[in-house]
Amino acid sequence: MVSMIDRQTMGLREGRYLITLSVLVSVFISYFVAAFFSRYLSRPLSKISKNISKLANGDYSGIEVKKPYSQIGILESSLDYLSGELREAEKEREELHIDQLPGTLLEAVEELEKDTFIQKVLGDHIAGKYIDAKRKEWHEYRSQVSEWEIQEYLYKY
């Protein structure tokens, strides 16, 4: 009778061991499968992120599109098109000898005041009224408090 109980106990121990081993192996395999898929999925997104950074830094060289009909490929194609358009705009600016576009409405109005060609085309009266209206618009814009300013400064101080 004792030997039968010992066999059952050993069987239970072996069963627990096998269950524990199979759970550990399953977890181990799951980890590696998840790591593989996360790298497989994140690599194209990382590449797109690098290409966007290149565009933001003024590097408008083309973007290699490997799979043009996949979702990532469509996004890469769009970025490649954007980089081409930015290259063309850069060439046009260089041909027109434009160093930098105005950064604000006020800077644009100041450049408009200096441009004698536009003054002649519009006429002194229209150009003057337009410039006055844009200066007024700039001052109204500058007197507004944005939601960002409220969040940034009101709650800090």
Secondary structure, 3 states (H helix, E strand, C coil): CHHHHHHHHHHHHHHHHHHHHHHHHHHHHHHHHHHHHHHHHHHHHHHHHHHHHHHHCCCCCCCCCCCCCCHHHHHHHHHHHHHHHHHHHHHHHHHCCCCCCCCCHHHHHHHHHHCHHHHHHHCHHHHHHHHHHHHHHHHHHHCCCCHHHHHHHHCCC
